[in-house]
Amino acid sequence: MKTLILNGSPRKHGDTASLLDILKSGLDGEVIQTDAYFANISPCTDCRFCRTHARCAVSDDMDILYDILPDCDNIVIASPIYFSELTGRLLDVCSRLQYYYNSRFFRGDKLPFKPKKGAVILVGGGDGSGERAAETARCLLSHLAVKEFHPPVLSHNTNRLPAVDDTAAADGVKSISLFLNGSA
């Protein structure tokens, strides 16, 4: 089993990382994590090269994800919530998934993806909501052949309670591990 984690946090030891540590400790098989803020992945510029070519015009760390995405079993999107949305840098990385959209709708290619399970982990302080970010993440996952979804896990008000101390969020992340492992 192979799980891909797309991490949108700029903080290596922050609230998102603490929940991802819980997740990874419970996952079976290979776990590959891409950290949006530290990966060498440029955003899509809508150059439209992939409308007529079976590859992206930009060669960077996204090439690694293009190799992993079709065959992984699970995908998890994890992100802080910035103004009720996924982080900008994670959205930059995910914009490069436009390649698959153009492959399907402009070149007529059948995507070589096997069906997957997916989950969303969100953290945030302040007065925003995680609903929009969860909806965006679910949309992205559905375009990557995720057919089974775990309910989103949200640790909110991390400005008052660190995510690692949020027992409901920690239990939710453990539930995600069981779901992705096929145990739940």
Secondary structure as UniProt FT lines:
FT   STRAND          2..7
FT   TURN            12..13
FT   HELIX           15..26
FT   STRAND          30..35
FT   TURN            36..38
FT   HELIX           49..51
FT   HELIX           62..68
FT   TURN            69..71
FT   STRAND          74..80
FT   TURN            83..84
FT   HELIX           88..95
FT   TURN            96..97
FT   HELIX           98..105
FT   STRAND          116..124
FT   TURN            126..127
FT   HELIX           131..142
FT   TURN            143..145
FT   STRAND          146..149
FT   STRAND          153..156
FT   TURN            158..160
FT   HELIX           163..165
FT   HELIX           167..181
//
